[in-house]
Amino acid sequence: MRTQTKTWLAVGAWWFLTGGVWTGQAISMFAASGTPADAGALLRMEMASALLWIPITLALFAAVRRWPMEAGGVKRALAIHALMVAAVILVRAAAVLALNPLVGWYAAPPALPELLATSVLNNFLLSWMIIGVAHALIYAEREARRRQQAQALETQLAQARLHALAGQLNPHFLFNALNSIAEVVHRDAEAADGMLTSLGELLRASLDSDRAQEVTLAEEIAFLEHYVGIERVRLGPRLRFDCQVAVEALGARVPHLLLQPLVENAIRHAVAPRPAPGRVSVRATCRGGRLLLEVQDDGDGRSEAAAAGTGIGLRSTQARLQGLFGADHAFELTRLPEGGMLARIDVPLRRLREAA
């Protein structure tokens, strides 16, 4: 209904403007010939002629929408449009006869054959031009609709891929957490019980945020703390973990399970294999409308470099960042000169309202 109203308004405005242009042209022609012009009479005649085209144009548009010239129906549509053009010629001629006493196109109406011939000259080509414009509008509308549908399908496909990637991560971290518990349960049942409690918190947080691709950084950090709590029980004082998050970054939106695979990678390859204590640090800052996230460890960098980008967690992280941000992100794994690895993520800073 809204589209139909817009069409009526556009057609009315077009022919009202055209009537004004025709009036100006007629006045200019009289002025050029040196003949006095009755501006009021010219305005009445030209505007009446133009405004008569409004219902005719709308009728032609409706006919084209009902019977467009397209594959499989060109002949039928062409015949119907030809009949419509013939009807326009007759209607315009009849309107001239009916309205001439009020408008004054002729001092005395011409004979019917002459009137019909004039109507053909004035209205035949213009009617077909309107039919052509109607087809152009319909085809443009169809193309816009096809693009919207294609874009919607692409969006749905991207969302499906993102959900599939997130679905890979949930069983991935769960499997690794259970392995950690299995390492502890035989030597310290009380510690394993605490790990199971933390795992329950992890699962609850995972299920609560399963419907959303993104959570706040504060929620992501809270989820990460539960995971690190399990690893602390397994590794004891060998795992040193610290988290430095700028206050303004806590409300930023990030993909759920973004940091956990990076921290897991650092713990597995930089801390777990060695007897000496190892440190894993998480940092988050905001700068120039960007959110900068870093996960750093102090390992030797060799095993991490060999594993970089090959695990499910890291592959999924890369794919999800690409799916959510396209080219507007950076994800780097760097081996530091002083030892250890640095995972760095740079994404647009989006808060709850902006993300929605």
C-alpha positions in Angstrom: 0.0 0.0 0.0 2.9 2.4 0.8 4.5 1.7 -2.6 1.2 2.3 -4.4 0.7 5.6 -2.6 4.3 6.7 -3.5 3.5 5.8 -7.2 0.3 7.9 -7.1 2.1 10.9 -5.6 5.1 10.6 -8.1 2.8 10.4 -11.1 0.7 13.3 -9.9 3.7 15.4 -9.2 5.2 14.6 -12.6 2.2 15.6 -14.6 1.5 18.7 -12.5 5.1 19.8 -13.2 4.7 18.8 -16.9 1.5 21.0 -17.1 3.5 24.0 -15.8 6.3 23.4 -18.3 3.8 23.1 -21.2 2.2 26.4 -20.0 5.6 28.1 -20.0 6.4 26.8 -23.5 3.1 28.0 -24.9 3.5 31.5 -23.4 7.1 31.7 -24.8 5.8 30.7 -28.3 3.2 33.4 -28.3 5.7 35.9 -27.0 8.2 35.0 -29.8 5.5 35.4 -32.5 4.5 38.8 -31.1 0.9 37.6 -30.5 -0.6 38.6 -27.2 -1.1 35.5 -24.9 -3.9 34.9 -22.4 -1.8 33.3 -19.7 -4.8 32.2 -17.7 -6.4 30.5 -20.6 -3.1 28.8 -21.6 -2.6 27.6 -18.0 -6.1 26.2 -17.9 -5.7 24.3 -21.2 -2.2 22.9 -20.6 -2.9 21.9 -17.0 -6.1 20.2 -17.9 -4.3 18.3 -20.7 -1.5 17.3 -18.3 -3.8 16.3 -15.4 -5.9 14.1 -17.6 -2.8 11.9 -18.0 -2.7 11.1 -14.3 -5.5 8.4 -14.3 -4.3 7.2 -17.7 -0.7 6.8 -16.5 -1.9 4.9 -13.4 -4.1 2.6 -15.6 -1.2 1.9 -17.9 1.1 1.2 -15.0 -1.4 -1.2 -13.6 -1.8 -3.0 -16.9 2.0 -3.3 -17.3 2.3 -4.7 -13.8 -0.5 -7.2 -14.5 0.7 -8.2 -18.0 4.5 -7.3 -18.4 6.3 -8.2 -21.5 8.5 -11.1 -20.4 9.6 -14.5 -21.6 6.6 -16.6 -22.5 4.1 -13.8 -22.6 5.4 -11.1 -24.9 2.8 -11.5 -27.7 -0.1 -11.5 -25.2 1.2 -8.5 -23.3 1.9 -6.6 -26.6 -1.6 -7.2 -27.8 -3.1 -6.0 -24.4 -0.9 -2.9 -24.4 -1.9 -2.1 -27.9 -5.5 -2.3 -26.9 -4.7 0.0 -23.9 -3.1 2.5 -26.2 -6.1 2.5 -28.5 -8.3 3.0 -25.4 -6.2 6.0 -24.4 -6.6 7.6 -27.8 -10.4 7.2 -27.6 -10.6 8.3 -24.0 -8.5 11.4 -24.7 -10.7 12.3 -27.7 -13.9 11.8 -25.7 -12.5 13.9 -22.8 -11.7 16.8 -25.2 -15.3 16.7 -26.5 -16.7 16.5 -22.9 -14.5 19.1 -21.3 -14.0 21.6 -24.2 -16.9 23.9 -23.0 -15.1 24.3 -19.7 -11.5 24.3 -20.8 -11.7 25.9 -24.2 -9.2 23.9 -26.3 -11.3 24.7 -29.4 -13.6 27.5 -30.3 -15.7 24.9 -32.1 -14.9 21.1 -31.8 -13.6 19.6 -35.0 -15.2 16.7 -36.8 -14.8 13.3 -35.2 -12.3 11.9 -37.8 -10.1 15.0 -37.3 -10.4 14.8 -33.6 -9.4 11.1 -33.6 -6.4 11.8 -35.9 -5.2 14.6 -33.6 -5.6 12.3 -30.6 -3.5 9.6 -32.4 -0.7 12.2 -33.1 -0.7 13.6 -29.6 -1.2 10.4 -27.5 0.1 7.3 -29.4 3.8 7.8 -28.9 3.4 9.2 -25.4 1.3 6.2 -24.3 4.0 3.7 -25.5 6.6 5.8 -23.7 4.7 5.5 -20.5 4.4 1.7 -21.0 8.2 1.6 -21.5 8.8 3.6 -18.3 6.4 1.3 -16.4 8.4 -1.8 -17.6 11.7 -0.1 -16.6 10.3 0.6 -13.1 9.1 -3.0 -12.8 12.4 -4.5 -13.9 14.3 -2.2 -11.5 12.0 -3.2 -8.7 12.5 -6.9 -9.4 16.2 -6.4 -9.6 16.2 -4.6 -6.2 14.1 -7.4 -4.7 16.5 -10.0 -6.1 19.4 -8.2 -4.6 17.7 -8.0 -1.2 16.9 -11.7 -1.3 20.5 -12.5 -2.3 21.8 -10.3 0.4 19.5 -11.9 2.9 20.6 -15.4 1.8 24.3 -14.3 2.1 23.6 -13.0 5.6 21.8 -16.2 6.6 24.7 -18.3 5.2 27.2 -16.2 7.1 25.2 -16.6 10.3 25.0 -20.3 9.8 28.8 -20.5 9.3 29.4 -18.5 12.4 27.1 -20.6 14.5 28.8 -23.7 13.1 32.2 -22.3 14.1 31.0 -21.4 17.6 29.5 -25.0 17.8 33.0 -26.4 17.1 34.4 -24.4 20.0 32.0 -25.5 22.7 32.8 -29.2 22.5 36.5 -28.4 21.9 37.0 -26.5 25.2 34.7 -29.0 27.0 36.8 -32.0 25.8 40.1 -30.3 26.9 38.6 -29.3 30.3 37.5 -32.9 30.9 41.0 -34.1 30.0 42.4 -31.7 32.6 40.0 -33.0 35.2 41.0 -36.6 34.3 44.6 -35.8 35.0 43.8 -34.6 38.5 41.0 -36.9 39.7 43.2 -39.8 40.6 45.8 -37.8 42.7 43.5 -35.1 44.2 39.8 -35.9 44.4 39.0 -32.7 46.2 40.8 -30.6 43.6 38.9 -32.5 40.8 35.7 -31.7 42.6 36.5 -28.0 42.5 37.4 -28.3 38.8 34.0 -29.9 38.1 32.3 -27.0 39.9 34.2 -24.6 37.6 33.3 -26.7 34.6 29.6 -26.4 35.6 30.0 -22.6 35.7 31.6 -22.8 32.2 28.8 -24.8 30.8 26.2 -22.5 32.3 27.9 -19.5 30.9 28.2 -21.2 27.5 24.5 -22.1 27.4 23.4 -18.7 28.5 25.3 -17.0 25.6 24.8 -19.8 23.1 22.1 -17.8 21.2 24.4 -14.8 20.8 27.4 -14.5 18.5 28.7 -11.7 20.6 29.0 -10.9 24.3 30.5 -8.0 26.3 34.2 -8.2 27.0 33.3 -8.3 30.7 31.3 -11.5 30.1 34.1 -13.0 28.0 36.6 -12.3 30.8 34.3 -13.9 33.4 34.0 -17.0 31.2 37.8 -17.0 30.7 38.4 -16.9 34.5 36.4 -20.1 35.0 38.5 -21.9 32.4 41.7 -20.6 33.9 40.5 -21.8 37.3 40.4 -25.3 36.0 43.9 -25.1 34.6 45.2 -23.6 37.8 44.1 -26.7 39.7 45.9 -28.9 37.2 49.1 -26.9 36.9 49.3 -25.4 40.3 51.8 -22.6 40.9 53.3 -23.2 37.5 50.5 -21.2 35.9 50.7 -17.5 36.5 47.8 -15.7 34.9 47.0 -12.0 34.9 44.4 -9.9 33.1 44.6 -6.2 32.5 41.4 -4.7 30.9 40.8 -1.0 30.5 37.5 0.1 32.1 36.2 1.6 28.9 36.8 -1.8 27.1 34.6 -3.8 29.5 31.4 -3.0 27.6 32.8 -3.7 24.1 31.2 -6.4 22.1 33.4 -9.4 21.2 32.7 -12.8 19.7 31.9 -15.3 22.4 34.8 -17.7 23.1 37.3 -15.3 21.4 39.9 -15.3 24.1 39.6 -18.8 25.5 41.2 -20.6 22.5 44.1 -18.2 22.6 44.7 -18.6 26.3 44.3 -22.4 26.0 46.9 -22.4 23.2 49.3 -20.4 25.4 48.8 -22.6 28.5 49.1 -25.9 26.5 52.3 -24.9 24.6 54.1 -22.4 26.8 53.3 -23.4 30.4 52.2 -27.1 30.5 55.3 -28.7 28.8 57.9 -27.1 31.2 58.5 -27.6 34.9 59.3 -23.9 35.6 56.4 -21.5 36.2 55.0 -19.7 33.1 53.0 -16.6 32.7 50.0 -15.9 30.4 48.7 -12.3 30.2 45.6 -10.9 28.7 45.3 -7.2 27.9 42.5 -5.1 26.4 42.6 -1.4 25.5 40.6 1.0 23.4 42.3 3.3 20.9 40.8 5.5 18.1 37.5 3.6 17.9 39.3 0.2 17.9 39.4 -2.6 20.5 42.9 -4.1 20.9 43.2 -7.5 22.5 46.4 -9.3 23.4 47.3 -12.7 24.8 51.0 -13.1 25.6 53.0 -15.9 27.1 56.7 -16.2 28.1 57.4 -19.6 26.6 60.2 -20.3 24.2 58.0 -19.7 21.2 59.0 -22.8 19.3 56.2 -25.2 20.0 53.6 -22.4 19.9 54.9 -21.2 16.5 54.7 -24.8 15.2 51.1 -25.1 16.4 50.0 -21.6 15.4 46.9 -21.7 13.2 46.7 -25.5 13.1 44.3 -26.2 16.0 40.5 -26.0 15.9 40.4 -23.1 18.3 42.8 -20.9 16.3 41.3 -21.8 12.9 37.8 -21.1 14.2 38.9 -17.8 15.7 40.3 -16.6 12.4 37.3 -17.7 10.5 34.8 -16.1 12.9 36.7 -12.8 12.9 36.6 -12.9 9.1 32.9 -13.6 9.1 32.0 -10.9 11.6 34.3 -8.1 10.5 35.5 -8.9 7.0 38.6 -7.0 6.1 38.1 -4.6 9.1 40.1 -6.6 11.5 43.6 -7.9 12.2 44.7 -11.1 13.9 48.4 -11.7 14.3 50.5 -14.4 16.0 54.0 -13.0 16.7 57.1 -14.7 18.1 58.7 -12.2 20.5 62.5 -11.6 20.5 62.6 -12.0 24.3 60.8 -15.3 24.0 57.1 -16.3 24.0 54.3 -15.6 21.7 51.9 -12.7 21.3 48.4 -13.1 19.8 47.0 -9.7 18.9 43.5 -8.9 17.7 42.4 -5.5 16.4 38.6 -5.1 15.7 36.2 -2.1 15.6 35.0 -0.9 19.0 31.3 -1.7 19.2 29.1 -1.5 22.2 25.7 -3.0 22.9 23.5 -0.5 21.0 26.0 -0.3 18.1 26.2 -4.0 17.7 22.4 -4.4 17.8 
